């Protein structure tokens, strides 16, 4: 009896240790609080899948954010990332952290000059294009029309870059491409049609959309956007 009881005690203790280890492991997994269809959350999810990061994605309703999110992020918005004791917000900060925290495969150039160029491009995309999204979604008709024109003209202007290279900075995908991908996917939703001169950019968009990481990043809401295949436009 005592021998059997001893085995039972050891088994129970081992199971308790395994449960404790599992809880610790779960706590150490990164958590990304994400919207289901906003481009800021989407571009961070694209980075997650390009990096193949082990991360728990928690989807939240952006119209009714959970009360606890404000305790993590003083701006009370998504995306917000928790990595153990570190809390990050703003998708470009999250994305650069992921690239530095898990450097393979790299999503920023190694060369400091090219890295600086990448950061300038990301800054301009946010200021010139991403900042217009709210006007398209919730602004009055005049502001929405102006915002669409800015996006259409800006995207058309960079289209020639993609005639001679597969990605924004050359032969390798970077955070710049992840940021563009989330925006380009939504062009039909925003009512933006690129002219014929934009075809190189549309071909580039098709290449991005076919990537496994991009397909994995899509939520059901985003798949329902059903963008027109780039090759069929203009």
C-alpha positions as a printed NumPy array, in Angstrom:
array([[  0.   ,   0.   ,   0.   ],
       [  2.683,   2.486,   0.964],
       [  4.686,   1.663,  -2.184],
       [  1.617,   2.239,  -4.388],
       [  0.848,   5.433,  -2.548],
       [  4.395,   6.626,  -3.142],
       [  4.073,   6.116,  -6.893],
       [  0.778,   7.974,  -6.821],
       [  2.316,  10.856,  -4.899],
       [  5.233,  11.063,  -7.348],
       [  2.821,  10.951, -10.293],
       [  0.667,  13.694,  -8.782],
       [  3.71 ,  15.842,  -8.081],
       [  5.006,  15.344, -11.634],
       [  1.613,  16.289, -13.102],
       [  1.548,  19.413, -10.941],
       [  5.031,  20.368, -12.137],
       [  3.986,  19.832, -15.763],
       [  0.897,  21.992, -15.3  ],
       [  2.989,  24.726, -13.701],
       [  5.521,  24.564, -16.536],
       [  2.714,  24.801, -19.08 ],
       [  1.277,  27.873, -17.37 ],
       [  4.691,  29.536, -17.338],
       [  5.2  ,  28.688, -21.004],
       [  1.829,  30.172, -21.937],
       [  2.63 ,  33.329, -20.014],
       [  5.889,  33.686, -21.929],
       [  4.232,  33.496, -25.334],
       [  3.794,  36.885, -26.969],
       [  0.249,  38.168, -27.217],
       [ -0.972,  40.524, -29.923],
       [ -4.289,  42.283, -29.387],
       [ -5.577,  42.868, -32.897],
       [ -8.565,  44.243, -34.721],
       [-10.206,  42.023, -37.317],
       [-10.111,  44.365, -40.3  ],
       [ -8.035,  47.482, -39.632],
       [ -4.824,  47.85 , -41.685],
       [ -2.636,  48.736, -38.687],
       [ -3.348,  45.415, -36.979],
       [ -3.134,  43.627, -40.292],
       [  0.384,  44.816, -41.092],
       [  1.598,  43.576, -37.709],
       [ -0.002,  40.182, -38.305],
       [  1.732,  39.995, -41.691],
       [  5.057,  40.54 , -39.896],
       [  4.2  ,  37.822, -37.362],
       [  3.659,  35.273, -40.097],
       [  6.645,  36.372, -42.171],
       [  8.797,  35.9  , -39.057],
       [  6.936,  32.714, -38.039],
       [  6.647,  34.071, -34.508],
       [  4.98 ,  31.99 , -31.811],
       [  2.374,  34.498, -30.743],
       [ -1.168,  34.348, -29.43 ],
       [ -3.408,  36.677, -31.442],
       [ -6.393,  37.947, -29.482],
       [ -9.001,  39.586, -31.685],
       [-10.981,  42.431, -30.163],
       [-13.982,  44.426, -31.317],
       [-12.615,  47.852, -32.276],
       [-16.078,  49.351, -31.812],
       [-16.223,  48.076, -28.223],
       [-12.703,  47.595, -26.914],
       [-12.265,  45.456, -23.79 ],
       [-11.895,  47.429, -20.579],
       [ -8.503,  45.91 , -19.769],
       [ -6.886,  47.194, -22.974],
       [ -6.666,  50.732, -21.565],
       [ -4.586,  49.347, -18.69 ],
       [ -2.047,  48.087, -21.232],
       [ -2.175,  50.874, -23.8  ],
       [ -2.851,  54.466, -22.684],
       [ -4.24 ,  55.211, -26.166],
       [ -6.666,  52.276, -25.794],
       [ -6.36 ,  50.965, -29.336],
       [ -4.997,  48.125, -31.411],
       [ -2.605,  46.683, -32.2  ],
       [ -1.099,  46.205, -28.751],
       [  1.553,  43.592, -28.02 ],
       [  2.553,  42.026, -24.697],
       [  5.843,  40.154, -24.409],
       [  6.278,  39.099, -20.773],
       [  6.678,  42.41 , -18.879],
       [  6.945,  44.549, -22.015],
       [  3.904,  46.23 , -23.537],
       [  4.176,  47.798, -26.991],
       [  1.737,  49.788, -29.086],
       [  1.771,  51.5  , -32.49 ],
       [  2.235,  48.96 , -35.242],
       [  5.523,  50.326, -36.633],
       [  7.113,  50.022, -33.163],
       [  5.711,  46.497, -32.75 ],
       [  6.995,  45.508, -36.182],
       [ 10.535,  46.787, -35.626],
       [ 10.626,  45.121, -32.213],
       [  9.624,  41.789, -33.74 ],
       [ 12.341,  42.127, -36.351],
       [ 15.02 ,  42.903, -33.766],
       [ 13.763,  40.408, -31.202],
       [ 13.674,  37.569, -33.74 ],
       [ 16.232,  38.551, -36.397],
       [ 15.704,  35.628, -38.801],
       [ 14.51 ,  36.125, -41.427],
       [ 15.411,  39.834, -41.329],
       [ 12.729,  42.284, -42.432],
       [ 14.92 ,  45.379, -42.313],
       [ 18.091,  45.966, -44.36 ],
       [ 21.418,  45.334, -42.641],
       [ 23.043,  48.337, -44.321],
       [ 22.406,  51.456, -42.17 ],
       [ 21.769,  53.671, -45.196],
       [ 19.147,  51.318, -46.589],
       [ 17.677,  50.894, -43.111],
       [ 17.323,  54.672, -42.84 ],
       [ 15.628,  54.761, -46.247],
       [ 13.218,  52.065, -45.109],
       [ 12.309,  54.082, -42.009],
       [ 11.748,  57.2  , -44.114],
       [  9.441,  55.269, -46.413],
       [  7.494,  53.856, -43.475],
       [  7.161,  57.329, -41.966],
       [  5.915,  58.777, -45.258],
       [  3.429,  55.947, -45.766],
       [  1.964,  56.641, -42.341],
       [  1.838,  60.427, -42.731],
       [  0.789,  60.619, -46.369],
       [ -1.418,  57.547, -46.847],
       [ -2.433,  55.755, -43.665],
       [ -3.447,  59.089, -42.167],
       [ -6.056,  59.445, -44.947],
       [ -7.863,  56.206, -44.184],
       [-10.118,  57.715, -41.54 ],
       [-11.249,  60.405, -43.996],
       [-12.204,  57.7  , -46.495],
       [-14.037,  55.614, -43.911],
       [-15.744,  58.29 , -41.834],
       [-15.14 ,  61.693, -43.429],
       [-17.606,  63.738, -45.468],
       [-17.809,  63.184, -49.221],
       [-15.368,  65.974, -50.117],
       [-12.695,  64.85 , -47.668],
       [-13.109,  61.219, -48.709],
       [-12.723,  62.139, -52.389],
       [ -9.595,  64.167, -51.645],
       [ -8.122,  61.326, -49.597],
       [ -8.758,  58.813, -52.398],
       [ -7.037,  61.125, -54.88 ],
       [ -3.978,  61.462, -52.629],
       [ -3.689,  57.691, -52.252],
       [ -4.285,  57.005, -55.942],
       [ -1.74 ,  59.577, -57.112],
       [  0.857,  58.616, -54.516],
       [  0.65 ,  54.915, -55.274],
       [  0.771,  55.555, -59.011],
       [  3.898,  57.661, -58.536],
       [  5.827,  54.809, -56.897],
       [  4.653,  52.16 , -59.386],
       [  7.753,  52.45 , -61.671],
       [  9.928,  51.213, -58.774],
       [  8.457,  47.738, -59.234],
       [  9.301,  47.401, -62.923],
       [ 12.852,  46.291, -62.128],
       [ 12.661,  44.798, -58.622],
       [ 10.297,  42.412, -56.843],
       [ 10.05 ,  44.332, -53.556],
       [ 10.13 ,  47.94 , -52.376],
       [ 13.822,  47.924, -51.464],
       [ 15.148,  45.345, -53.875],
       [ 15.213,  41.557, -53.872],
       [ 14.104,  40.888, -50.282],
       [ 10.804,  41.53 , -48.529],
       [ 10.955,  44.098, -45.726],
       [  8.668,  45.877, -43.268],
       [  8.022,  48.367, -46.057],
       [  6.336,  45.648, -48.11 ],
       [  4.317,  44.418, -45.123],
       [  2.998,  47.952, -44.636],
       [  2.163,  48.356, -48.326],
       [  0.477,  44.946, -48.502],
       [ -2.141,  45.799, -45.873],
       [ -2.96 ,  49.026, -47.709],
       [ -3.019,  47.577, -51.228],
       [ -5.374,  44.777, -50.151],
       [ -7.945,  47.418, -49.205],
       [ -7.911,  49.549, -52.367],
       [-11.24 ,  48.17 , -53.665],
       [-12.796,  48.676, -50.228],
       [-11.64 ,  52.307, -50.3  ],
       [-12.976,  52.803, -53.818],
       [ -9.537,  53.413, -55.347],
       [ -8.814,  52.392, -58.93 ],
       [ -5.26 ,  52.847, -60.176],
       [ -4.681,  54.029, -63.758],
       [ -2.789,  52.009, -66.36 ],
       [  0.497,  53.523, -65.167],
       [ -0.028,  51.746, -61.874],
       [  0.146,  48.256, -63.365],
       [  3.67 ,  47.48 , -61.996],
       [  2.348,  48.203, -58.511],
       [ -0.659,  45.957, -59.073],
       [  1.583,  43.131, -60.264],
       [  3.675,  43.664, -57.135],
       [  0.494,  43.507, -55.035],
       [ -0.38 ,  40.152, -56.589],
       [  3.043,  38.803, -55.597],
       [  2.516,  39.933, -52.017],
       [ -0.999,  38.512, -51.808],
       [  0.194,  35.078, -52.96 ],
       [  2.732,  34.77 , -50.164],
       [  1.878,  32.161, -47.552],
       [  2.434,  34.635, -44.707],
       [ -0.024,  37.087, -46.225],
       [ -2.688,  34.437, -46.722],
       [ -2.267,  33.284, -43.117],
       [ -2.552,  36.858, -41.874],
       [ -6.026,  37.392, -43.318],
       [ -9.051,  37.281, -41.045],
       [-12.462,  36.224, -42.28 ],
       [-13.474,  39.897, -42.354],
       [-10.516,  40.729, -44.571],
       [-11.136,  37.819, -46.92 ],
       [-14.676,  39.107, -47.335],
       [-13.261,  42.342, -48.754],
       [-12.673,  40.316, -51.96 ],
       [-10.269,  42.624, -53.737],
       [-10.35 ,  42.585, -57.51 ],
       [ -7.336,  40.619, -58.805],
       [ -4.713,  43.189, -59.672],
       [ -3.993,  41.695, -63.078],
       [ -7.581,  42.316, -64.216],
       [ -7.632,  46.039, -63.537],
       [ -6.97 ,  48.953, -65.844]])
